[in-house]
Amino acid sequence: MSGPVPRFVRLSELETATPTETIIQPTLDDGDHDRFAHFARKADIVKSAVTGRPIVALCGKVWVPGRNPDRYPVCPACKEIYQHKKAEETGG
């Protein structure tokens, strides 16, 4: 993939994210997305805070961040995608 490498982060871990290149979108049941804290691009999170527009998480959830992600468990799909991409980047 060419161009800048997007960054994906858990909303509460903005300073510890690593770059990623692609998004894999697994399927979750209806309503599952609302019970988790999600990983999303740092730039999208900042833009959403300013504009109020929805963003897309690694798992494909589209929403406007507004709640404290530390109060919810990490989305298993986002976590799996993030760990997979991190492993690819480190060669593991």
MOPAC internal coordinates of N, CA, C and O (Angstrom, degrees):
PM7 1SCF
backbone

  N    0.0000 0     0.00 0     0.00 0    0    0    0
  C    1.4375 1     0.00 0     0.00 0    1    0    0
  C    1.5191 1   108.27 1     0.00 0    2    1    0
  O    1.2310 1   119.56 1   -42.78 1    3    2    1
  N    1.3033 1   118.45 1   137.22 1    3    2    1
  C    1.4550 1   121.06 1  -179.58 1    5    3    2
  C    1.5161 1   109.97 1  -104.76 1    6    5    3
  O    1.2310 1   121.01 1   -10.36 1    7    6    5
  N    1.3332 1   115.68 1   169.64 1    7    6    5
  C    1.4584 1   120.54 1   178.96 1    9    7    6
  C    1.5147 1   110.70 1    93.17 1   10    9    7
  O    1.2310 1   121.05 1     3.42 1   11   10    9
  N    1.3428 1   115.61 1  -176.58 1   11   10    9
  C    1.4605 1   118.82 1  -178.58 1   13   11   10
  C    1.5267 1   111.39 1   -66.16 1   14   13   11
  O    1.2310 1   121.53 1   -30.89 1   15   14   13
  N    1.3001 1   114.68 1   149.11 1   15   14   13
  C    1.4567 1   120.95 1  -178.86 1   17   15   14
  C    1.5323 1   107.80 1   -90.09 1   18   17   15
  O    1.2310 1   119.52 1   -59.96 1   19   18   17
  N    1.3517 1   118.53 1   120.04 1   19   18   17
  C    1.4618 1   119.95 1   179.37 1   21   19   18
  C    1.5159 1   111.35 1   -69.27 1   22   21   19
  O    1.2310 1   120.33 1   -25.33 1   23   22   21
  N    1.3211 1   116.97 1   154.67 1   23   22   21
  C    1.4569 1   122.58 1   177.57 1   25   23   22
  C    1.5179 1   108.63 1  -109.18 1   26   25   23
  O    1.2310 1   120.65 1   -44.84 1   27   26   25
  N    1.3323 1   116.37 1   135.16 1   27   26   25
  C    1.4490 1   121.63 1   177.29 1   29   27   26
  C    1.5170 1   108.05 1  -118.38 1   30   29   27
  O    1.2310 1   120.40 1   -47.03 1   31   30   29
  N    1.3162 1   116.85 1   132.97 1   31   30   29
  C    1.4543 1   120.43 1  -177.75 1   33   31   30
  C    1.5160 1   111.01 1  -142.23 1   34   33   31
  O    1.2310 1   121.20 1   -26.99 1   35   34   33
  N    1.3025 1   115.32 1   153.01 1   35   34   33
  C    1.4593 1   119.16 1   168.10 1   37   35   34
  C    1.5138 1   104.95 1   -72.21 1   38   37   35
  O    1.2310 1   119.96 1   -39.11 1   39   38   37
  N    1.2842 1   117.69 1   140.89 1   39   38   37
  C    1.4528 1   121.04 1  -174.17 1   41   39   38
  C    1.5241 1   113.01 1   -53.77 1   42   41   39
  O    1.2310 1   119.42 1   150.05 1   43   42   41
  N    1.3192 1   118.72 1   -29.95 1   43   42   41
  C    1.4584 1   120.58 1  -179.42 1   45   43   42
  C    1.5268 1   112.67 1   -94.11 1   46   45   43
  O    1.2310 1   119.54 1  -177.92 1   47   46   45
  N    1.3320 1   118.49 1     2.08 1   47   46   45
  C    1.4602 1   121.83 1  -178.09 1   49   47   46
  C    1.5255 1   110.77 1  -123.52 1   50   49   47
  O    1.2310 1   120.49 1  -132.70 1   51   50   49
  N    1.3078 1   116.66 1    47.30 1   51   50   49
  C    1.4622 1   120.78 1  -173.48 1   53   51   50
  C    1.5264 1   112.90 1   -62.84 1   54   53   51
  O    1.2310 1   119.68 1   151.50 1   55   54   53
  N    1.2974 1   118.21 1   -28.50 1   55   54   53
  C    1.4550 1   120.33 1  -175.72 1   57   55   54
  C    1.5234 1   114.21 1   -89.53 1   58   57   55
  O    1.2310 1   119.09 1   170.20 1   59   58   57
  N    1.3471 1   119.35 1    -9.80 1   59   58   57
  C    1.4601 1   120.18 1  -173.27 1   61   59   58
  C    1.5241 1   113.53 1  -112.15 1   62   61   59
  O    1.2310 1   119.55 1  -168.25 1   63   62   61
  N    1.3199 1   118.47 1    11.75 1   63   62   61
  C    1.4677 1   120.91 1  -175.91 1   65   63   62
  C    1.5267 1   111.11 1   -76.99 1   66   65   63
  O    1.2310 1   121.59 1   -23.28 1   67   66   65
  N    1.3395 1   114.56 1   156.72 1   67   66   65
  C    1.4544 1   121.11 1   174.92 1   69   67   66
  C    1.5194 1   109.03 1  -117.45 1   70   69   67
  O    1.2310 1   119.31 1   -25.38 1   71   70   69
  N    1.3380 1   118.92 1   154.62 1   71   70   69
  C    1.4665 1   121.01 1  -178.84 1   73   71   70
  C    1.5289 1   112.35 1   -65.25 1   74   73   71
  O    1.2310 1   121.02 1   -29.39 1   75   74   73
  N    1.3247 1   115.66 1   150.61 1   75   74   73
  C    1.4552 1   121.90 1   174.96 1   77   75   74
  C    1.5195 1   108.63 1  -136.67 1   78   77   75
  O    1.2310 1   120.31 1   -12.63 1   79   78   77
  N    1.3352 1   117.01 1   167.37 1   79   78   77
  C    1.4499 1   119.57 1  -176.31 1   81   79   78
  C    1.5156 1   114.68 1  -118.66 1   82   81   79
  O    1.2310 1   118.99 1   145.67 1   83   82   81
  N    1.3270 1   119.54 1   -34.33 1   83   82   81
  C    1.4483 1   120.40 1  -175.69 1   85   83   82
  C    1.5175 1   110.71 1  -130.98 1   86   85   83
  O    1.2310 1   120.94 1   -15.41 1   87   86   85
  N    1.3243 1   115.80 1   164.59 1   87   86   85
  C    1.4576 1   121.75 1   177.91 1   89   87   86
  C    1.5171 1   108.28 1  -118.18 1   90   89   87
  O    1.2310 1   120.50 1   -51.79 1   91   90   89
  N    1.3244 1   116.65 1   128.21 1   91   90   89
  C    1.4561 1   122.83 1   173.27 1   93   91   90
  C    1.5230 1   105.28 1  -105.92 1   94   93   91
  O    1.2310 1   119.85 1   -50.39 1   95   94   93
  N    1.3308 1   117.90 1   129.61 1   95   94   93
  C    1.4518 1   119.67 1  -175.36 1   97   95   94
  C    1.5285 1   111.45 1  -113.20 1   98   97   95
  O    1.2310 1   120.13 1   -82.16 1   99   98   97
  N    1.3435 1   117.36 1    97.84 1   99   98   97
  C    1.4616 1   119.83 1   176.92 1  101   99   98
  C    1.5288 1   110.68 1   -75.69 1  102  101   99
  O    1.2310 1   120.71 1   -11.83 1  103  102  101
  N    1.3138 1   116.24 1   168.17 1  103  102  101
  C    1.4536 1   121.53 1  -179.50 1  105  103  102
  C    1.5258 1   109.88 1   -99.88 1  106  105  103
  O    1.2310 1   120.76 1   -49.03 1  107  106  105
  N    1.3263 1   116.15 1   130.97 1  107  106  105
  C    1.4543 1   122.00 1   174.12 1  109  107  106
  C    1.5174 1   108.17 1  -119.15 1  110  109  107
  O    1.2310 1   120.54 1   -21.02 1  111  110  109
  N    1.3354 1   116.58 1   158.98 1  111  110  109
  C    1.4598 1   120.44 1   177.13 1  113  111  110
  C    1.5249 1   110.26 1   -68.55 1  114  113  111
  O    1.2310 1   120.52 1   -22.86 1  115  114  113
  N    1.3261 1   116.62 1   157.14 1  115  114  113
  C    1.4631 1   120.87 1   176.77 1  117  115  114
  C    1.5238 1   109.63 1   -57.27 1  118  117  115
  O    1.2310 1   120.86 1   -46.45 1  119  118  117
  N    1.3033 1   115.96 1   133.55 1  119  118  117
  C    1.4628 1   120.97 1   178.05 1  121  119  118
  C    1.5122 1   114.92 1    89.15 1  122  121  119
  O    1.2310 1   119.41 1   162.56 1  123  122  121
  N    1.3283 1   118.72 1   -17.44 1  123  122  121
  C    1.4604 1   120.76 1  -179.24 1  125  123  122
  C    1.5280 1   112.22 1   -61.55 1  126  125  123
  O    1.2310 1   120.18 1   143.26 1  127  126  125
  N    1.3155 1   117.26 1   -36.74 1  127  126  125
  C    1.4629 1   121.55 1  -176.88 1  129  127  126
  C    1.5235 1   112.70 1   -60.34 1  130  129  127
  O    1.2310 1   120.30 1   148.26 1  131  130  129
  N    1.3264 1   117.03 1   -31.74 1  131  130  129
  C    1.4538 1   120.61 1  -173.94 1  133  131  130
  C    1.5232 1   113.81 1   -75.51 1  134  133  131
  O    1.2310 1   119.74 1   171.07 1  135  134  133
  N    1.3084 1   118.10 1    -8.93 1  135  134  133
  C    1.4565 1   120.97 1  -177.41 1  137  135  134
  C    1.5208 1   113.42 1   -98.85 1  138  137  135
  O    1.2310 1   119.82 1  -174.51 1  139  138  137
  N    1.3292 1   117.95 1     5.49 1  139  138  137
  C    1.4553 1   121.11 1  -172.89 1  141  139  138
  C    1.5290 1   112.95 1  -130.51 1  142  141  139
  O    1.2310 1   121.54 1   -19.75 1  143  142  141
  N    1.3366 1   114.67 1   160.25 1  143  142  141
  C    1.4568 1   122.72 1   167.15 1  145  143  142
  C    1.5239 1   105.92 1   -89.18 1  146  145  143
  O    1.2310 1   120.11 1   -44.08 1  147  146  145
  N    1.3281 1   117.39 1   135.92 1  147  146  145
  C    1.4580 1   121.82 1  -173.16 1  149  147  146
  C    1.5213 1   112.66 1  -113.46 1  150  149  147
  O    1.2310 1   121.34 1   -20.65 1  151  150  149
  N    1.3307 1   115.04 1   159.35 1  151  150  149
  C    1.4597 1   122.78 1   172.74 1  153  151  150
  C    1.5301 1   107.65 1   -94.02 1  154  153  151
  O    1.2310 1   120.60 1   -40.96 1  155  154  153
  N    1.3471 1   116.45 1   139.04 1  155  154  153
  C    1.4600 1   121.47 1   178.84 1  157  155  154
  C    1.5225 1   108.91 1  -151.42 1  158  157  155
  O    1.2310 1   120.99 1   -12.26 1  159  158  157
  N    1.3311 1   115.71 1   167.74 1  159  158  157
  C    1.4703 1   120.46 1   178.45 1  161  159  158
  C    1.5265 1   109.87 1   -65.15 1  162  161  159
  O    1.2310 1   120.77 1   -44.90 1  163  162  161
  N    1.3190 1   116.14 1   135.10 1  163  162  161
  C    1.4601 1   121.45 1   179.34 1  165  163  162
  C    1.5239 1   110.34 1   -58.00 1  166  165  163
  O    1.2310 1   120.01 1   135.24 1  167  166  165
  N    1.3201 1   117.59 1   -44.76 1  167  166  165
  C    1.4658 1   120.96 1  -179.20 1  169  167  166
  C    1.5243 1   111.17 1   -62.00 1  170  169  167
  O    1.2310 1   120.43 1   143.15 1  171  170  169
  N    1.3356 1   116.78 1   -36.85 1  171  170  169
  C    1.4637 1   120.32 1   178.73 1  173  171  170
  C    1.5214 1   111.40 1   -68.04 1  174  173  171
  O    1.2310 1   120.43 1   141.92 1  175  174  173
  N    1.3286 1   116.78 1   -38.08 1  175  174  173
  C    1.4596 1   120.97 1   178.96 1  177  175  174
  C    1.5198 1   110.23 1   -63.10 1  178  177  175
  O    1.2310 1   120.85 1   134.55 1  179  178  177
  N    1.3213 1   115.99 1   -45.45 1  179  178  177
  C    1.4642 1   120.81 1   179.76 1  181  179  178
  C    1.5230 1   110.16 1   -64.08 1  182  181  179
  O    1.2310 1   120.32 1   134.59 1  183  182  181
  N    1.3338 1   116.99 1   -45.41 1  183  182  181
  C    1.4600 1   120.86 1   179.94 1  185  183  182
  C    1.5257 1   110.98 1   -61.62 1  186  185  183
  O    1.2310 1   120.41 1   139.07 1  187  186  185
  N    1.3299 1   116.83 1   -40.93 1  187  186  185
  C    1.4572 1   120.53 1   179.50 1  189  187  186
  C    1.5238 1   111.33 1   -64.51 1  190  189  187
  O    1.2310 1   120.61 1   142.50 1  191  190  189
  N    1.3346 1   116.44 1   -37.50 1  191  190  189
  C    1.4610 1   120.03 1   178.50 1  193  191  190
  C    1.5241 1   111.13 1   -62.53 1  194  193  191
  O    1.2310 1   120.54 1   146.65 1  195  194  193
  N    1.3300 1   116.57 1   -33.35 1  195  194  193
  C    1.4582 1   121.22 1  -179.08 1  197  195  194
  C    1.5272 1   111.93 1   -83.23 1  198  197  195
  O    1.2310 1   120.51 1   136.10 1  199  198  197
  N    1.3397 1   116.63 1   -43.90 1  199  198  197
  C    1.4677 1   120.71 1  -172.85 1  201  199  198
  C    1.5174 1   114.26 1   -97.25 1  202  201  199
  O    1.2310 1   120.20 1   158.20 1  203  202  201
  N    1.3332 1   117.22 1   -21.80 1  203  202  201
  C    1.4631 1   120.29 1  -176.16 1  205  203  202
  C    1.5178 1   113.28 1    79.02 1  206  205  203
  O    1.2310 1   120.20 1  -171.15 1  207  206  205
  N    1.3258 1   117.22 1     8.85 1  207  206  205
  C    1.4734 1   120.99 1   179.82 1  209  207  206
  C    1.5237 1   110.65 1   -82.61 1  210  209  207
  O    1.2310 1   120.53 1   -29.71 1  211  210  209
  N    1.3362 1   116.59 1   150.29 1  211  210  209
  C    1.4699 1   120.78 1   179.22 1  213  211  210
  C    1.5299 1   112.35 1   -66.74 1  214  213  211
  O    1.2310 1   121.44 1   -24.58 1  215  214  213
  N    1.3410 1   114.85 1   155.42 1  215  214  213
  C    1.4621 1   121.71 1   175.84 1  217  215  214
  C    1.5265 1   108.61 1  -123.80 1  218  217  215
  O    1.2310 1   120.60 1    -8.54 1  219  218  217
  N    1.3398 1   116.45 1   171.46 1  219  218  217
  C    1.4625 1   122.02 1  -179.57 1  221  219  218
  C    1.5279 1   108.75 1  -116.09 1  222  221  219
  O    1.2310 1   120.75 1   -54.27 1  223  222  221
  N    1.3352 1   116.18 1   125.73 1  223  222  221
  C    1.4666 1   122.22 1   176.89 1  225  223  222
  C    1.5235 1   109.62 1   -80.30 1  226  225  223
  O    1.2310 1   120.26 1   -12.15 1  227  226  225
  N    1.3206 1   117.12 1   167.85 1  227  226  225
  C    1.4625 1   121.38 1   177.62 1  229  227  226
  C    1.5201 1   111.96 1   -54.86 1  230  229  227
  O    1.2310 1   120.41 1   144.08 1  231  230  229
  N    1.3273 1   116.82 1   -35.92 1  231  230  229
  C    1.4635 1   121.11 1  -177.40 1  233  231  230
  C    1.5225 1   112.89 1   -79.60 1  234  233  231
  O    1.2310 1   120.31 1   172.70 1  235  234  233
  N    1.3230 1   117.00 1    -7.30 1  235  234  233
  C    1.4588 1   120.46 1   179.29 1  237  235  234
  C    1.5161 1   114.50 1   104.01 1  238  237  235
  O    1.2310 1   119.50 1   172.94 1  239  238  237
  N    1.3265 1   118.56 1    -7.06 1  239  238  237
  C    1.4660 1   120.92 1   178.70 1  241  239  238
  C    1.5228 1   109.29 1   -63.36 1  242  241  239
  O    1.2310 1   120.89 1   -45.85 1  243  242  241
  N    1.3240 1   115.89 1   134.15 1  243  242  241
  C    1.4576 1   122.04 1   176.17 1  245  243  242
  C    1.5270 1   106.90 1  -110.61 1  246  245  243
  O    1.2310 1   120.81 1   -57.73 1  247  246  245
  N    1.3375 1   116.06 1   122.27 1  247  246  245
  C    1.4602 1   120.01 1  -178.43 1  249  247  246
  C    1.5170 1   110.72 1  -162.57 1  250  249  247
  O    1.2310 1   121.02 1   -12.56 1  251  250  249
  N    1.3278 1   115.65 1   167.44 1  251  250  249
  C    1.4580 1   122.00 1   174.21 1  253  251  250
  C    1.5272 1   106.43 1  -100.81 1  254  253  251
  O    1.2310 1   120.19 1   -66.78 1  255  254  253
  N    1.3422 1   117.25 1   113.22 1  255  254  253
  C    1.4679 1   119.40 1  -179.86 1  257  255  254
  C    1.5256 1   110.06 1   -61.36 1  258  257  255
  O    1.2310 1   120.61 1   -43.75 1  259  258  257
  N    1.3121 1   116.43 1   136.25 1  259  258  257
  C    1.4412 1   118.90 1   179.46 1  261  259  258
  C    1.5145 1   113.21 1  -159.12 1  262  261  259
  O    1.2310 1   120.27 1   171.45 1  263  262  261
  N    1.3211 1   117.08 1    -8.55 1  263  262  261
  C    1.4563 1   119.56 1  -179.93 1  265  263  262
  C    1.5222 1   110.09 1  -110.34 1  266  265  263
  O    1.2310 1   121.03 1   -17.20 1  267  266  265
  N    1.3242 1   115.64 1   162.80 1  267  266  265
  C    1.4561 1   121.31 1   179.98 1  269  267  266
  C    1.5307 1   109.20 1   -74.26 1  270  269  267
  O    1.2310 1   119.23 1   -66.56 1  271  270  269
  N    1.3342 1   119.07 1   113.44 1  271  270  269
  C    1.4641 1   121.28 1  -177.30 1  273  271  270
  C    1.5197 1   113.40 1   -67.47 1  274  273  271
  O    1.2310 1   119.90 1   160.99 1  275  274  273
  N    1.3268 1   117.79 1   -19.01 1  275  274  273
  C    1.4652 1   120.59 1   179.27 1  277  275  274
  C    1.5242 1   112.36 1   -68.43 1  278  277  275
  O    1.2310 1   120.21 1   165.15 1  279  278  277
  N    1.3169 1   117.21 1   -14.85 1  279  278  277
  C    1.4626 1   121.44 1  -178.44 1  281  279  278
  C    1.5266 1   112.47 1   -88.55 1  282  281  279
  O    1.2310 1   119.97 1   178.25 1  283  282  281
  N    1.3373 1   117.65 1    -1.75 1  283  282  281
  C    1.4568 1   122.45 1  -175.84 1  285  283  282
  C    1.5216 1   110.17 1  -129.18 1  286  285  283
  O    1.2310 1   120.06 1   -27.86 1  287  286  285
  N    1.3184 1   117.50 1   152.14 1  287  286  285
  C    1.4653 1   119.50 1   175.39 1  289  287  286
  C    1.5260 1   110.04 1   -70.13 1  290  289  287
  O    1.2310 1   120.56 1   -25.47 1  291  290  289
  N    1.3240 1   116.54 1   154.53 1  291  290  289
  C    1.4611 1   121.24 1   179.05 1  293  291  290
  C    1.5267 1   109.07 1   -68.95 1  294  293  291
  O    1.2310 1   120.75 1   -42.14 1  295  294  293
  N    1.3183 1   116.18 1   137.86 1  295  294  293
  C    1.4656 1   122.30 1   176.85 1  297  295  294
  C    1.5313 1   108.29 1   -57.94 1  298  297  295
  O    1.2310 1   119.46 1   -56.56 1  299  298  297
  N    1.3326 1   118.63 1   123.44 1  299  298  297
  C    1.4642 1   119.89 1  -178.46 1  301  299  298
  C    1.5262 1   113.07 1   -60.92 1  302  301  299
  O    1.2310 1   120.08 1   144.48 1  303  302  301
  N    1.3235 1   117.45 1   -35.52 1  303  302  301
  C    1.4671 1   120.34 1   179.46 1  305  303  302
  C    1.5197 1   110.52 1   -68.54 1  306  305  303
  O    1.2310 1   119.97 1   134.97 1  307  306  305
  N    1.3458 1   117.66 1   -45.03 1  307  306  305
  C    1.4657 1   120.87 1   177.64 1  309  307  306
  C    1.5245 1   110.76 1   -60.94 1  310  309  307
  O    1.2310 1   120.81 1   136.32 1  311  310  309
  N    1.3365 1   116.06 1   -43.68 1  311  310  309
  C    1.4576 1   120.86 1  -178.88 1  313  311  310
  C    1.5242 1   111.03 1   -62.30 1  314  313  311
  O    1.2310 1   120.24 1   135.91 1  315  314  313
  N    1.3278 1   117.15 1   -44.09 1  315  314  313
  C    1.4575 1   121.25 1   179.70 1  317  315  314
  C    1.5265 1   111.40 1   -63.18 1  318  317  315
  O    1.2310 1   120.51 1   135.16 1  319  318  317
  N    1.3116 1   116.63 1   -44.84 1  319  318  317
  C    1.4690 1   121.41 1   179.39 1  321  319  318
  C    1.5235 1   109.76 1   -63.48 1  322  321  319
  O    1.2310 1   120.40 1   134.32 1  323  322  321
  N    1.3291 1   116.83 1   -45.68 1  323  322  321
  C    1.4553 1   121.35 1  -179.53 1  325  323  322
  C    1.5291 1   111.22 1   -60.83 1  326  325  323
  O    1.2310 1   120.38 1   133.89 1  327  326  325
  N    1.3397 1   116.88 1   -46.11 1  327  326  325
  C    1.4628 1   120.60 1  -179.64 1  329  327  326
  C    1.5256 1   111.31 1   -65.28 1  330  329  327
  O    1.2310 1   120.32 1   142.24 1  331  330  329
  N    1.3270 1   116.99 1   -37.76 1  331  330  329
  C    1.4587 1   121.42 1   178.04 1  333  331  330
  C    1.5290 1   110.34 1   -62.69 1  334  333  331
  O    1.2310 1   120.71 1   132.80 1  335  334  333
  N    1.3273 1   116.25 1   -47.20 1  335  334  333
  C    1.4668 1   120.43 1  -179.35 1  337  335  334
  C    1.5306 1   110.57 1   -66.30 1  338  337  335
  O    1.2310 1   119.97 1   140.64 1  339  338  337
  N    1.3351 1   117.66 1   -39.36 1  339  338  337
  C    1.4497 1   121.05 1   179.35 1  341  339  338
  C    1.5277 1   110.68 1   -63.55 1  342  341  339
  O    1.2310 1   120.63 1   139.02 1  343  342  341
  N    1.3452 1   116.41 1   -40.98 1  343  342  341
  C    1.4610 1   121.60 1   178.23 1  345  343  342
  C    1.5289 1   111.13 1   -63.97 1  346  345  343
  O    1.2310 1   120.32 1   139.66 1  347  346  345
  N    1.3350 1   116.99 1   -40.34 1  347  346  345
  C    1.4606 1   121.09 1   177.12 1  349  347  346
  C    1.5176 1   111.78 1   -60.91 1  350  349  347
  O    1.2310 1   120.95 1   139.27 1  351  350  349
  N    1.3299 1   115.78 1   -40.73 1  351  350  349
  C    1.4715 1   120.98 1  -178.31 1  353  351  350
  C    1.5142 1   112.15 1   -68.97 1  354  353  351
  O    1.2310 1   120.42 1   146.03 1  355  354  353
  N    1.3323 1   116.80 1   -33.97 1  355  354  353
  C    1.4578 1   119.71 1  -178.03 1  357  355  354
  C    1.5334 1   111.92 1   -92.83 1  358  357  355
  O    1.2310 1   120.52 1   178.92 1  359  358  357
  N    1.3305 1   116.61 1    -1.08 1  359  358  357
  C    1.4494 1   120.32 1   177.78 1  361  359  358
  C    1.5050 1   113.73 1    79.86 1  362  361  359
  O    1.2310 1   120.09 1  -161.69 1  363  362  361
  N    1.3334 1   117.43 1    18.31 1  363  362  361
  C    1.4734 1   120.90 1  -176.52 1  365  363  362
  C    1.4492 1   115.01 1  -106.33 1  366  365  363
  O    1.2310 1   120.10 1   180.00 1  367  366  365

